[in-house]
Every structure is written in structure tokens, then in C-alpha cells.
Amino acid sequence: MLNLTVHVKPGSRKGPLVVDDAESTPEHASVTVFLQQRAVEGAANDALVALLAKHFKVAKRDVSIIRGHTSKIKHLRIDRS
């Protein structure tokens, strides 16, 4: 299981892109995610889950948003089976 802090940049022209943050440590992983989807009706959250599942090579059901459903800073849990 991996706990991850994610800084989301919705509506970005760079997206979809996952960038590891410099201050990230094994105990506290942190990434910045650029998404093309806008933060409207959960579209950015859905795209975030799909992108991180692909990035970490897990199923979408193994990626869950713990906190920050309506915030740009989110805390996620990734279950690696």
C-alpha cells in the first residue's frame, strides 16, 4: 500500500503528465499531476485515478482518493496487490 500526496493541475495543456516532486521521500511520496480535464463534475478526479492507475500499473479500483475530493491537493491510497 502506498500513500501519496498529489498536487493536481486541472485544465493544463501539459497533461496528462505525472511528475515526481523533489521533496518526495519513500515514507511520504508526493507527485504533481497535470490533467487536460477541467475540474467539473468529477471529470478531473476520474482522469486522475485512471492516470495514476496506469502510471503505477495497477487497476483503477486499487486507486482511491482518501481526502481532497474538491481540492487541488489530494491524498490517495494505492493498493499494490
N, CA, C and O atoms as a GROMACS GRO file, in nm:
protein
  324
    1MET      N    1   0.084  -0.117   0.000
    1MET     CA    2   0.000   0.000   0.000
    1MET      C    3   0.090   0.124   0.000
    1MET      O    4   0.188   0.131   0.073
    2LEU      N    5   0.054   0.221  -0.082
    2LEU     CA    6   0.129   0.344  -0.095
    2LEU      C    7   0.036   0.461  -0.067
    2LEU      O    8  -0.069   0.473  -0.130
    3ASN      N    9   0.074   0.547   0.026
    3ASN     CA   10   0.000   0.671   0.049
    3ASN      C   11   0.072   0.780  -0.028
    3ASN      O   12   0.194   0.790  -0.024
    4LEU      N   13  -0.005   0.860  -0.097
    4LEU     CA   14   0.050   0.954  -0.193
    4LEU      C   15  -0.018   1.089  -0.179
    4LEU      O   16  -0.141   1.097  -0.172
    5THR      N   17   0.061   1.196  -0.176
    5THR     CA   18   0.007   1.331  -0.182
    5THR      C   19   0.020   1.378  -0.326
    5THR      O   20   0.127   1.370  -0.386
    6VAL      N   21  -0.090   1.427  -0.381
    6VAL     CA   22  -0.094   1.465  -0.522
    6VAL      C   23  -0.135   1.611  -0.534
    6VAL      O   24  -0.236   1.653  -0.477
    7HIS      N   25  -0.057   1.687  -0.607
    7HIS     CA   26  -0.091   1.825  -0.642
    7HIS      C   27  -0.146   1.819  -0.784
    7HIS      O   28  -0.072   1.790  -0.878
    8VAL      N   29  -0.274   1.848  -0.799
    8VAL     CA   30  -0.340   1.834  -0.929
    8VAL      C   31  -0.348   1.970  -0.997
    8VAL      O   32  -0.383   2.070  -0.935
    9LYS      N   33  -0.316   1.971  -1.126
    9LYS     CA   34  -0.327   2.091  -1.209
    9LYS      C   35  -0.428   2.062  -1.320
    9LYS      O   36  -0.390   2.023  -1.430
   10PRO      N   37  -0.558   2.080  -1.292
   10PRO     CA   38  -0.660   2.052  -1.394
   10PRO      C   39  -0.661   2.158  -1.503
   10PRO      O   40  -0.622   2.273  -1.480
   11GLY      N   41  -0.704   2.118  -1.622
   11GLY     CA   42  -0.713   2.211  -1.733
   11GLY      C   43  -0.577   2.254  -1.787
   11GLY      O   44  -0.564   2.363  -1.843
   12SER      N   45  -0.477   2.170  -1.771
   12SER     CA   46  -0.341   2.204  -1.813
   12SER      C   47  -0.316   2.159  -1.957
   12SER      O   48  -0.366   2.055  -2.000
   13ARG      N   49  -0.241   2.237  -2.029
   13ARG     CA   50  -0.203   2.198  -2.165
   13ARG      C   51  -0.094   2.091  -2.164
   13ARG      O   52  -0.076   2.021  -2.264
   14LYS      N   53  -0.022   2.078  -2.053
   14LYS     CA   54   0.085   1.979  -2.043
   14LYS      C   55   0.032   1.837  -2.032
   14LYS      O   56   0.102   1.741  -2.067
   15GLY      N   57  -0.089   1.822  -1.983
   15GLY     CA   58  -0.140   1.692  -1.944
   15GLY      C   59  -0.168   1.598  -2.058
   15GLY      O   60  -0.173   1.640  -2.173
   16PRO      N   61  -0.186   1.473  -2.029
   16PRO     CA   62  -0.170   1.409  -1.898
   16PRO      C   63  -0.022   1.380  -1.869
   16PRO      O   64   0.050   1.324  -1.952
   17LEU      N   65   0.021   1.418  -1.749
   17LEU     CA   66   0.162   1.405  -1.713
   17LEU      C   67   0.173   1.389  -1.562
   17LEU      O   68   0.106   1.459  -1.486
   18VAL      N   69   0.260   1.296  -1.517
   18VAL     CA   70   0.288   1.276  -1.375
   18VAL      C   71   0.434   1.313  -1.352
   18VAL      O   72   0.523   1.260  -1.419
   19VAL      N   73   0.459   1.404  -1.257
   19VAL     CA   74   0.595   1.450  -1.227
   19VAL      C   75   0.623   1.423  -1.080
   19VAL      O   76   0.549   1.468  -0.992
   20ASP      N   77   0.732   1.350  -1.051
   20ASP     CA   78   0.772   1.325  -0.912
   20ASP      C   79   0.824   1.455  -0.852
   20ASP      O   80   0.905   1.525  -0.914
   21ASP      N   81   0.778   1.488  -0.731
   21ASP     CA   82   0.824   1.608  -0.664
   21ASP      C   83   0.961   1.587  -0.603
   21ASP      O   84   0.995   1.476  -0.561
   22ALA      N   85   1.040   1.692  -0.599
   22ALA     CA   86   1.177   1.684  -0.548
   22ALA      C   87   1.181   1.650  -0.400
   22ALA      O   88   1.272   1.580  -0.356
   23GLU      N   89   1.084   1.698  -0.322
   23GLU     CA   90   1.085   1.673  -0.178
   23GLU      C   91   1.023   1.539  -0.141
   23GLU      O   92   1.006   1.510  -0.022
   24SER      N   93   0.988   1.459  -0.238
   24SER     CA   94   0.928   1.329  -0.213
   24SER      C   95   1.027   1.234  -0.148
   24SER      O   96   1.144   1.227  -0.188
   25THR      N   97   0.980   1.161  -0.047
   25THR     CA   98   1.062   1.061   0.021
   25THR      C   99   0.988   0.928   0.017
   25THR      O  100   0.868   0.926  -0.009
   26PRO      N  101   1.056   0.817   0.043
   26PRO     CA  102   0.986   0.688   0.043
   26PRO      C  103   0.873   0.680   0.145
   26PRO      O  104   0.772   0.612   0.123
   27GLU      N  105   0.889   0.751   0.258
   27GLU     CA  106   0.784   0.749   0.361
   27GLU      C  107   0.666   0.838   0.323
   27GLU      O  108   0.553   0.812   0.362
   28HIS      N  109   0.694   0.942   0.247
   28HIS     CA  110   0.589   1.037   0.210
   28HIS      C  111   0.605   1.072   0.063
   28HIS      O  112   0.670   1.171   0.028
   29ALA      N  113   0.544   0.993  -0.022
   29ALA     CA  114   0.554   1.014  -0.166
   29ALA      C  115   0.466   1.131  -0.208
   29ALA      O  116   0.356   1.150  -0.155
   30SER      N  117   0.516   1.209  -0.302
   30SER     CA  118   0.444   1.326  -0.349
   30SER      C  119   0.468   1.344  -0.498
   30SER      O  120   0.582   1.334  -0.545
   31VAL      N  121   0.362   1.371  -0.572
   31VAL     CA  122   0.373   1.394  -0.716
   31VAL      C  123   0.285   1.512  -0.756
   31VAL      O  124   0.191   1.549  -0.686
   32THR      N  125   0.317   1.570  -0.870
   32THR     CA  126   0.233   1.671  -0.933
   32THR      C  127   0.177   1.609  -1.060
   32THR      O  128   0.251   1.549  -1.138
   33VAL      N  129   0.046   1.623  -1.080
   33VAL     CA  130  -0.020   1.564  -1.196
   33VAL      C  131  -0.087   1.675  -1.276
   33VAL      O  132  -0.168   1.751  -1.224
   34PHE      N  133  -0.051   1.682  -1.404
   34PHE     CA  134  -0.112   1.777  -1.496
   34PHE      C  135  -0.219   1.704  -1.575
   34PHE      O  136  -0.191   1.602  -1.639
   35LEU      N  137  -0.342   1.755  -1.572
   35LEU     CA  138  -0.455   1.693  -1.641
   35LEU      C  139  -0.516   1.790  -1.739
   35LEU      O  140  -0.525   1.909  -1.712
   36GLN      N  141  -0.559   1.739  -1.853
   36GLN     CA  142  -0.629   1.823  -1.950
   36GLN      C  143  -0.774   1.846  -1.908
   36GLN      O  144  -0.832   1.949  -1.943
   37GLN      N  145  -0.832   1.753  -1.835
   37GLN     CA  146  -0.971   1.764  -1.794
   37GLN      C  147  -0.988   1.877  -1.694
   37GLN      O  148  -0.902   1.901  -1.610
   38ARG      N  149  -1.100   1.945  -1.704
   38ARG     CA  150  -1.134   2.052  -1.611
   38ARG      C  151  -1.195   1.990  -1.485
   38ARG      O  152  -1.242   1.877  -1.486
   39ALA      N  153  -1.192   2.065  -1.378
   39ALA     CA  154  -1.248   2.019  -1.251
   39ALA      C  155  -1.399   2.044  -1.249
   39ALA      O  156  -1.448   2.126  -1.171
   40VAL      N  157  -1.470   1.973  -1.334
   40VAL     CA  158  -1.615   1.989  -1.345
   40VAL      C  159  -1.680   1.852  -1.332
   40VAL      O  160  -1.648   1.760  -1.407
   41GLU      N  161  -1.772   1.840  -1.237
   41GLU     CA  162  -1.849   1.717  -1.215
   41GLU      C  163  -1.761   1.593  -1.200
   41GLU      O  164  -1.798   1.485  -1.246
   42GLY      N  165  -1.647   1.607  -1.137
   42GLY     CA  166  -1.561   1.492  -1.108
   42GLY      C  167  -1.478   1.442  -1.225
   42GLY      O  168  -1.414   1.338  -1.214
   43ALA      N  169  -1.478   1.514  -1.337
   43ALA     CA  170  -1.403   1.468  -1.454
   43ALA      C  171  -1.253   1.462  -1.425
   43ALA      O  172  -1.185   1.369  -1.467
   44ALA      N  173  -1.201   1.561  -1.353
   44ALA     CA  174  -1.058   1.563  -1.322
   44ALA      C  175  -1.023   1.450  -1.225
   44ALA      O  176  -0.917   1.388  -1.238
   45ASN      N  177  -1.110   1.422  -1.128
   45ASN     CA  178  -1.084   1.312  -1.034
   45ASN      C  179  -1.082   1.178  -1.105
   45ASN      O  180  -0.997   1.094  -1.078
   46ASP      N  181  -1.177   1.158  -1.196
   46ASP     CA  182  -1.181   1.033  -1.273
   46ASP      C  183  -1.055   1.017  -1.358
   46ASP      O  184  -0.998   0.909  -1.367
   47ALA      N  185  -1.013   1.126  -1.422
   47ALA     CA  186  -0.893   1.122  -1.504
   47ALA      C  187  -0.769   1.098  -1.418
   47ALA      O  188  -0.677   1.028  -1.460
   48LEU      N  189  -0.767   1.157  -1.299
   48LEU     CA  190  -0.654   1.139  -1.207
   48LEU      C  191  -0.640   0.992  -1.167
   48LEU      O  192  -0.531   0.937  -1.171
   49VAL      N  193  -0.750   0.930  -1.129
   49VAL     CA  194  -0.747   0.789  -1.088
   49VAL      C  195  -0.700   0.702  -1.204
   49VAL      O  196  -0.618   0.612  -1.185
   50ALA      N  197  -0.752   0.726  -1.323
   50ALA     CA  198  -0.714   0.647  -1.439
   50ALA      C  199  -0.565   0.665  -1.473
   50ALA      O  200  -0.496   0.568  -1.504
   51LEU      N  201  -0.517   0.788  -1.467
   51LEU     CA  202  -0.377   0.815  -1.500
   51LEU      C  203  -0.282   0.753  -1.398
   51LEU      O  204  -0.180   0.694  -1.435
   52LEU      N  205  -0.313   0.766  -1.269
   52LEU     CA  206  -0.225   0.708  -1.167
   52LEU      C  207  -0.229   0.556  -1.169
   52LEU      O  208  -0.128   0.491  -1.142
   53ALA      N  209  -0.344   0.499  -1.201
   53ALA     CA  210  -0.352   0.353  -1.214
   53ALA      C  211  -0.260   0.305  -1.326
   53ALA      O  212  -0.190   0.205  -1.312
   54LYS      N  213  -0.261   0.377  -1.436
   54LYS     CA  214  -0.174   0.341  -1.549
   54LYS      C  215  -0.027   0.364  -1.512
   54LYS      O  216   0.059   0.282  -1.545
   55HIS      N  217   0.002   0.475  -1.445
   55HIS     CA  218   0.140   0.509  -1.406
   55HIS      C  219   0.200   0.405  -1.312
   55HIS      O  220   0.316   0.365  -1.328
   56PHE      N  221   0.122   0.360  -1.214
   56PHE     CA  222   0.170   0.263  -1.116
   56PHE      C  223   0.139   0.119  -1.154
   56PHE      O  224   0.169   0.026  -1.078
   57LYS      N  225   0.079   0.100  -1.271
   57LYS     CA  226   0.049  -0.034  -1.325
   57LYS      C  227  -0.039  -0.116  -1.230
   57LYS      O  228  -0.008  -0.230  -1.196
   58VAL      N  229  -0.149  -0.053  -1.186
   58VAL     CA  230  -0.248  -0.120  -1.103
   58VAL      C  231  -0.386  -0.095  -1.165
   58VAL      O  232  -0.400  -0.012  -1.254
   59ALA      N  233  -0.485  -0.166  -1.116
   59ALA     CA  234  -0.622  -0.145  -1.163
   59ALA      C  235  -0.677  -0.015  -1.103
   59ALA      O  236  -0.634   0.028  -0.997
   60LYS      N  237  -0.773   0.045  -1.174
   60LYS     CA  238  -0.833   0.169  -1.124
   60LYS      C  239  -0.900   0.149  -0.988
   60LYS      O  240  -0.904   0.241  -0.907
   61ARG      N  241  -0.951   0.030  -0.963
   61ARG     CA  242  -1.016   0.004  -0.834
   61ARG      C  243  -0.917   0.006  -0.718
   61ARG      O  244  -0.958   0.017  -0.602
   62ASP      N  245  -0.787  -0.006  -0.748
   62ASP     CA  246  -0.684  -0.005  -0.644
   62ASP      C  247  -0.637   0.136  -0.608
   62ASP      O  248  -0.555   0.153  -0.518
   63VAL      N  249  -0.687   0.236  -0.678
   63VAL     CA  250  -0.651   0.376  -0.652
   63VAL      C  251  -0.773   0.444  -0.591
   63VAL      O  252  -0.880   0.447  -0.653
   64SER      N  253  -0.757   0.499  -0.471
   64SER     CA  254  -0.871   0.566  -0.407
   64SER      C  255  -0.828   0.700  -0.348
   64SER      O  256  -0.720   0.714  -0.292
   65ILE      N  257  -0.917   0.796  -0.363
   65ILE     CA  258  -0.894   0.929  -0.306
   65ILE      C  259  -0.941   0.925  -0.161
   65ILE      O  260  -1.058   0.899  -0.134
   66ILE      N  261  -0.849   0.952  -0.069
   66ILE     CA  262  -0.882   0.949   0.073
   66ILE      C  263  -0.936   1.084   0.117
   66ILE      O  264  -1.040   1.093   0.182
   67ARG      N  265  -0.864   1.191   0.081
   67ARG     CA  266  -0.903   1.327   0.117
   67ARG      C  267  -0.880   1.419  -0.001
   67ARG      O  268  -0.792   1.394  -0.084
   68GLY      N  269  -0.959   1.525  -0.007
   68GLY     CA  270  -0.937   1.628  -0.107
   68GLY      C  271  -1.016   1.611  -0.235
   68GLY      O  272  -0.969   1.648  -0.342
   69HIS      N  273  -1.136   1.556  -0.225
   69HIS     CA  274  -1.217   1.534  -0.345
   69HIS      C  275  -1.244   1.664  -0.420
   69HIS      O  276  -1.259   1.663  -0.542
   70THR      N  277  -1.251   1.776  -0.348
   70THR     CA  278  -1.280   1.905  -0.413
   70THR      C  279  -1.161   2.000  -0.405
   70THR      O  280  -1.176   2.120  -0.430
   71SER      N  281  -1.045   1.949  -0.371
   71SER     CA  282  -0.926   2.032  -0.355
   71SER      C  283  -0.822   1.995  -0.462
   71SER      O  284  -0.828   1.887  -0.520
   72LYS      N  285  -0.729   2.086  -0.487
   72LYS     CA  286  -0.621   2.056  -0.581
   72LYS      C  287  -0.512   1.971  -0.516
   72LYS      O  288  -0.433   1.908  -0.585
   73ILE      N  289  -0.509   1.969  -0.383
   73ILE     CA  290  -0.416   1.883  -0.310
   73ILE      C  291  -0.496   1.765  -0.257
   73ILE      O  292  -0.588   1.782  -0.177
   74LYS      N  293  -0.460   1.646  -0.302
   74LYS     CA  294  -0.535   1.525  -0.269
   74LYS      C  295  -0.443   1.423  -0.202
   74LYS      O  296  -0.323   1.420  -0.227
   75HIS      N  297  -0.503   1.342  -0.119
   75HIS     CA  298  -0.432   1.231  -0.055
   75HIS      C  299  -0.494   1.103  -0.109
   75HIS      O  300  -0.615   1.081  -0.097
   76LEU      N  301  -0.410   1.019  -0.168
   76LEU     CA  302  -0.458   0.896  -0.230
   76LEU      C  303  -0.392   0.775  -0.168
   76LEU      O  304  -0.284   0.784  -0.110
   77ARG      N  305  -0.459   0.663  -0.181
   77ARG     CA  306  -0.404   0.534  -0.140
   77ARG      C  307  -0.402   0.444  -0.262
   77ARG      O  308  -0.501   0.432  -0.334
   78ILE      N  309  -0.286   0.383  -0.285
   78ILE     CA  310  -0.271   0.290  -0.397
   78ILE      C  311  -0.238   0.154  -0.339
   78ILE      O  312  -0.135   0.136  -0.275
   79ASP      N  313  -0.326   0.058  -0.363
   79ASP     CA  314  -0.306  -0.079  -0.316
   79ASP      C  315  -0.236  -0.158  -0.425
   79ASP      O  316  -0.288  -0.174  -0.535
   80ARG      N  317  -0.118  -0.205  -0.392
   80ARG     CA  318  -0.042  -0.287  -0.488
   80ARG      C  319  -0.056  -0.432  -0.445
   80ARG      O  320   0.001  -0.473  -0.343
   81SER      N  321  -0.128  -0.508  -0.521
   81SER     CA  322  -0.152  -0.649  -0.486
   81SER      C  323  -0.038  -0.737  -0.528
   81SER      O  324  -0.042  -0.858  -0.505
   0.00000   0.00000   0.00000
